[in-house]
Amino acid sequence: MEIYLIHHTSLQVPPGLCYGQLDLEPGESFEDELDRIRYMLPDKDPDICYTSPLTSCRELAKSICPAGIINTENRIMDLDYGTWEGQYWDHIEQDRLEVWLHDLMHTPPPEGETYHNMNERVAGFWEELQELPATRVFIVTHAGVIRSILAHCLNLPFQKTFTFEIDFSSITQVLLHSNHIKIGYVNRT
């Protein structure tokens, strides 16, 4: 199975704003980024396309996949930053932010989720996906989810995946074979 992990296009978001599950619109360069993504994807349509329910992903999925194969999947949303969503990072209480940064995996933002929780929900999706009788799958999602999938594929602790650059409008390819997984490429732009 060929799996294409597609990071959504750049967003209409002010610099320094905390967002994970904040529903933001694609940025002004959407059409240019869309053309680049289309150029990098295979000529054949996928058997199935999964998308995060957030607008940035849904709009991209609708532009690259036939309507009948698009499935919205809540488990491939990015981290829930809770009450920090929509706040500027430099306006968040510094003491609380430092506690969170000290243990990202197990300390949630207020009313949010931990990276461990996000990683677990993505793992459930990933395990189910591997059972599909599909040849080609597109997954339109967020950088944190792509990192989580790479962590599962490479048997890495999630924290190690922060070393991977995952740019807007990038594609990461995972190849599932009957007895092994290969990473075709990461962060192709």
C-alpha positions as CSV (number, residue, x, y, z in Angstrom):
1,M,0.0,0.0,0.0
2,E,1.2,3.5,-0.9
3,I,0.3,6.1,1.7
4,Y,0.8,9.8,1.1
5,L,0.8,11.9,4.3
6,I,-0.1,15.4,3.0
7,H,0.5,18.4,5.3
8,H,-2.1,21.1,4.7
9,T,-1.2,24.3,3.0
10,S,0.0,27.4,4.9
11,L,-2.7,29.1,7.0
12,Q,-4.2,32.6,7.5
13,V,-2.7,32.9,11.0
14,P,-0.8,35.7,12.7
15,P,2.8,34.8,13.7
16,G,3.1,33.5,17.2
17,L,-0.5,32.3,17.6
18,C,-1.0,29.0,19.4
19,Y,-3.2,26.7,17.3
20,G,-3.6,22.9,17.0
21,Q,-7.3,22.3,16.6
22,L,-8.2,25.9,16.0
23,D,-10.2,25.9,12.7
24,L,-8.2,28.2,10.4
25,E,-8.6,29.0,6.8
26,P,-6.0,28.2,4.1
27,G,-3.6,31.1,3.4
28,E,-3.5,33.4,0.4
29,S,-1.0,31.1,-1.4
30,F,-3.5,28.1,-1.4
31,E,-3.8,27.8,-5.2
32,D,0.0,28.0,-5.7
33,E,0.6,25.4,-3.0
34,L,-2.2,23.2,-4.4
35,D,-0.6,23.2,-7.8
36,R,2.7,22.1,-6.2
37,I,1.0,19.3,-4.3
38,R,-0.8,18.1,-7.4
39,Y,2.5,18.0,-9.2
40,M,4.1,15.8,-6.5
41,L,1.2,13.3,-6.1
42,P,0.8,10.3,-8.4
43,D,-1.3,10.6,-11.5
44,K,-3.8,8.0,-10.3
45,D,-6.5,8.8,-7.8
46,P,-6.3,7.2,-4.3
47,D,-8.6,4.4,-3.3
48,I,-9.5,6.4,-0.3
49,C,-8.7,9.8,1.2
50,Y,-8.8,10.6,4.9
51,T,-8.9,14.2,6.1
52,S,-8.8,16.0,9.4
53,P,-12.2,17.8,9.9
54,L,-10.4,21.2,10.1
55,T,-11.0,23.6,7.2
56,S,-7.3,23.7,6.2
57,C,-7.3,20.0,5.5
58,R,-10.9,19.6,4.2
59,E,-10.4,22.2,1.5
60,L,-7.2,20.6,0.4
61,A,-8.7,17.1,0.4
62,K,-11.7,18.4,-1.7
63,S,-9.2,19.8,-4.2
64,I,-7.1,16.7,-4.7
65,C,-9.5,13.8,-4.1
66,P,-12.8,12.7,-5.8
67,A,-15.7,13.5,-3.5
68,G,-16.9,9.9,-3.1
69,I,-13.7,8.7,-1.4
70,I,-13.1,11.5,1.2
71,N,-13.6,10.4,4.8
72,T,-13.4,12.9,7.6
73,E,-11.4,11.4,10.6
74,N,-11.3,13.2,14.0
75,R,-8.3,11.0,15.1
76,I,-6.0,12.8,12.7
77,M,-6.5,16.2,14.1
78,D,-3.5,17.9,15.6
79,L,-2.8,18.4,19.3
80,D,-5.6,20.0,21.3
81,Y,-4.1,23.0,23.1
82,G,-7.2,23.5,25.2
83,T,-7.6,27.1,26.6
84,W,-4.3,28.1,24.9
85,E,-5.9,27.7,21.4
86,G,-6.0,31.1,19.8
87,Q,-3.7,32.8,22.3
88,Y,-0.3,34.2,21.5
89,W,2.4,32.1,22.9
90,D,4.0,35.1,24.6
91,H,0.7,35.8,26.4
92,I,0.4,32.4,27.9
93,E,1.3,32.2,31.6
94,Q,5.1,31.6,31.5
95,D,5.2,29.3,34.6
96,R,2.5,27.0,33.2
97,L,4.2,27.0,29.7
98,E,7.5,25.9,31.3
99,V,5.9,23.0,33.1
100,W,4.3,21.9,29.9
101,L,7.5,22.2,27.9
102,H,9.4,20.2,30.5
103,D,7.2,17.2,29.9
104,L,5.2,17.5,26.6
105,M,4.3,13.9,26.5
106,H,2.5,13.7,29.8
107,T,1.5,17.3,30.8
108,P,-1.5,18.7,29.0
109,P,-2.2,22.4,28.3
110,P,-5.2,23.5,30.5
111,E,-8.2,21.6,29.2
112,G,-6.1,20.2,26.4
113,E,-4.5,16.9,25.7
114,T,-1.0,15.5,26.1
115,Y,1.2,14.4,23.2
116,H,0.9,10.9,24.6
117,N,-2.9,11.1,24.2
118,M,-2.6,12.5,20.6
119,N,-0.1,9.8,19.7
120,E,-2.4,7.1,21.1
121,R,-5.4,8.3,19.0
122,V,-3.3,8.5,15.9
123,A,-1.9,5.0,16.6
124,G,-5.5,3.6,16.7
125,F,-6.2,5.2,13.3
126,W,-2.9,3.9,11.9
127,E,-3.5,0.3,13.0
128,E,-6.9,0.3,11.4
129,L,-5.6,1.8,8.2
130,Q,-3.1,-1.0,7.7
131,E,-5.9,-3.5,7.5
132,L,-7.6,-1.8,4.5
133,P,-7.6,-3.6,1.2
134,A,-6.3,-0.4,-0.5
135,T,-3.5,0.2,-2.9
136,R,-3.1,4.0,-2.6
137,V,-4.3,6.2,0.3
138,F,-4.1,10.0,0.8
139,I,-4.1,11.4,4.3
140,V,-4.5,15.2,4.6
141,T,-3.5,16.2,8.0
142,H,-1.2,18.1,10.3
143,A,2.5,18.0,11.2
144,G,2.0,16.5,14.6
145,V,0.0,13.6,13.1
146,I,2.6,13.0,10.4
147,R,5.3,12.9,13.1
148,S,3.2,10.5,15.1
149,I,2.8,8.1,12.1
150,L,6.5,8.3,11.5
151,A,7.2,7.4,15.1
152,H,5.0,4.3,14.8
153,C,6.6,3.3,11.5
154,L,10.2,3.8,12.7
155,N,9.5,2.5,16.2
156,L,10.8,5.9,17.6
157,P,9.7,7.7,20.8
158,F,7.4,10.5,19.6
159,Q,9.8,13.2,21.1
160,K,12.5,12.1,18.6
161,T,10.2,13.1,15.7
162,F,10.6,16.8,16.4
163,T,13.9,16.5,14.5
164,F,11.8,15.9,11.3
165,E,11.0,19.1,9.4
166,I,7.4,18.9,8.2
167,D,6.7,21.9,6.1
168,F,3.3,23.2,4.9
169,S,2.2,21.5,1.6
170,S,4.8,18.8,2.1
171,I,4.3,15.1,1.3
172,T,5.7,12.1,3.2
173,Q,5.3,8.7,1.6
174,V,5.0,5.4,3.6
175,L,5.0,2.1,1.8
176,L,3.3,-0.8,3.6
177,H,4.4,-4.2,2.4
178,S,3.1,-7.5,3.8
179,N,6.0,-8.0,6.2
180,H,7.6,-4.5,6.5
181,I,7.2,-0.8,6.3
182,K,9.4,1.5,4.2
183,I,9.6,5.3,4.3
184,G,9.7,6.5,0.7
185,Y,10.4,10.1,1.5
186,V,9.8,12.7,4.2
187,N,8.8,16.3,3.8
188,R,8.9,16.4,0.0
189,T,8.1,20.0,-1.2
